[in-house]
Amino acid sequence: PTGTTLVFDSGHYMGTVQLLCQAVQAQFGGTPFPASDSHKLNDYLLLDGPLIPLVGTFVFTLLGKIPQASDWRLFIYIEIFFQALATASITSLAFNLGNEKQAKYLALGTGLAWALYPAAILSTNSFLGELPATALLLLALRLMVQTLKLKAAATSSTTAKILALISGSLLTVVFMSKPALVLSLVLLVTLWMA
């Protein structure tokens, strides 16, 4: 297709999504999944990790199809969803961290800065793990701030515990999408726990 194509990591993720979709269709269709494809899928998942291929597999399974090169736009829409999630998370985070008088202006400026950030926009043109990891990390940070606010207000410890559990789970998913972030995640969790 003309325009953006899925090459390098994006193309490999697409191959993994293809294999996963074939395995899901074989499982639900009652047909055997070839052993050679099963070994190939295991190797691909070890290389790609589970998160990014599972997101693509979920979308294409809902659509009832196995992705082809002509479906590259759907992969881009997945990345656009994560860009929107990151923008909403950082906007909400800025709103909750700002002082009450200027919080809405800070939130608006921060949200627009992220939404118009050229690197973030360009990253929506490829099916990679950076944008989902960023979106989930920002969402986890937003939930951490809410947890701290609830603890400080001593209003609902049950809600704070649930949000803390969700935050920790999101950080685990971030680690599964980008293991190179492990040091950042350790520092973030240490700061949060302190």
N, C-alpha and C positions, 0 to 999 in steps of 0.2 A: 504493500500500500504506500501511497505517497504520504509525506509528513513523517511523523514519529514512528519508529519501529522499535521492537523490543530486541536489543542486542546485549551481549555480555551477560551480566547478572540477570537483567530483566528477561532475556531470552531463556536462560537456564531456569528461572522461576516459572516461566510459562511451560517449559517441558515438564517440570515437576507437577504443575497444576493439571496438565494433560493426563499424566499418569494417575494422579489421584482421582480425577474425574472418571477415568476408565475403571479404576478399582471400585469406586463407589457405585457406578452403574452396573458393574459385574456383580457386586455384592447384592444389590437390590433387585437385579434382573435374574438372579439365580444361575448365572453363567460363571464358569471358572475363570479366574484371573491368571494368565500365564505365569509360570514360575520365573521365567526369564525377566518378565516385566516387574514382577514382585521384587526380585533382587536389584533391578535397576532403580525401582522406586525407593528401596531402602537406602541405596547409595546416594540418590538425589536428596532425600530428606536429611541424611547425615551432613551433606554439604550445605544445603540451603536452610536448615532449621525448619521448625514446624509452622511458625506464625504466618509468614507471607504466603507460602503455598496454600495453607488452610483458608486464608481469607479469599483468595482467588477461587479455590475449589468450592467454597460455600456459595459464592456468587454464581458460578457457572452451573453448579448442581441445581440451584434454584431456577436457573434458566433452562435446565434440562439439556445442556449441550456440552461438548468437549471443545475447549478453545482451539482456535486455529489462528494463523498469522493475521487473517483478516479481522479478527476480534480484538485487535490491540487497543481500540478505543475503550473497550470495557475495562481493561486494566488501568487505563488513564483515569477513568471515572472513579475507580477504587481509590487511587491516589488523591484525587480531588476531594473525595469524602474525608480522607485523613487530614488534608490541608484545612478543610472547613472545621473539623474537630479541633485541630491545633489552634486555629484562630479563635474559636469560641472559648477554648480552655484558657488561653493566655489573656483574653479580654476579661473573662470572669476572675482570673487570678489577679490581674492588675486592679480590678474594681475592689476586690476584697482586701488588697494590701494597701490601697491608698487611703488617705484621710477622708473623712466623710464629705467635706466641702468640695474637694477636687477629684473624688474617686471616679465620677463618670467621665470627666475629661481625660484623666489618666488612662482609663479603660479604653475609651474611644481611640486615643492616640496609639496606645499599645496594640490594640486589635488591628487598626489600619496599618501600622508599621509592619506587623507580621503578615497580614493579608497581601500587602504590596511588596514584600521583601522578594527581590528578584530570585535569589537562590531557592526560596520556598516555592515560588511559582514554577521555576524551571524543573524542580524535582518532581512536579506532578506529571512531567512528560516521560517518565520511565517508571517501571514497576520494580521499585527497590524497597529495602527495609528502613531506610533513614526516616522517611516521612511518617510511617506508622509508629516507629519508635519515638519520634519527637512528639507526635500527637498524644500517645499514651503516657509519655513522661510528663507532659504538661497537664494532662488530666489527673494523673496521680498527684502532682504538686498542688493542683487546685483542691483535691480532696483532702490532702494533708493540711492545708490552710484551714479548711472548714473543720477538720478534726480538732485542730488547736483552738479555734474559736469556740467550739462547743465545750472543750475542756475548760477554757478560761471562764466561760459563762456558767459552767456547771449546770447546764440545763438538761442535757440528755446524754448520760454516759453510754447507754445502749447504742444510740445513733453514732456516737463518736467511735465506739468499738467496731461497728459495722463499716463505717467509713475508713477506719484504719486497716481493717482486713481487706477491703476493696483496693485501697492504695497499695498495700503490700502485694496483692495479687497482680495489679497492673505493673508494678515494678518488676515482678517475676516475668511477666509477658514481655516487657521491654528488654529484659536480659535475654529472653529466648529469641527476640528478633535481632538484637545487636549485642552479642557477647562482649564486644570491645568496650562497651559502656560500663563494665563491671566496677571499675574503680570509681567512676562518677556515682553509680548507684550506691555503693558502699558509703561514700562520703555523704550522700544525700540522706540515706537512712540513718546514719550515725547522728547527723545534725538534727533530724526530725525526732529521733528517740530522746536526744538530750533535751 
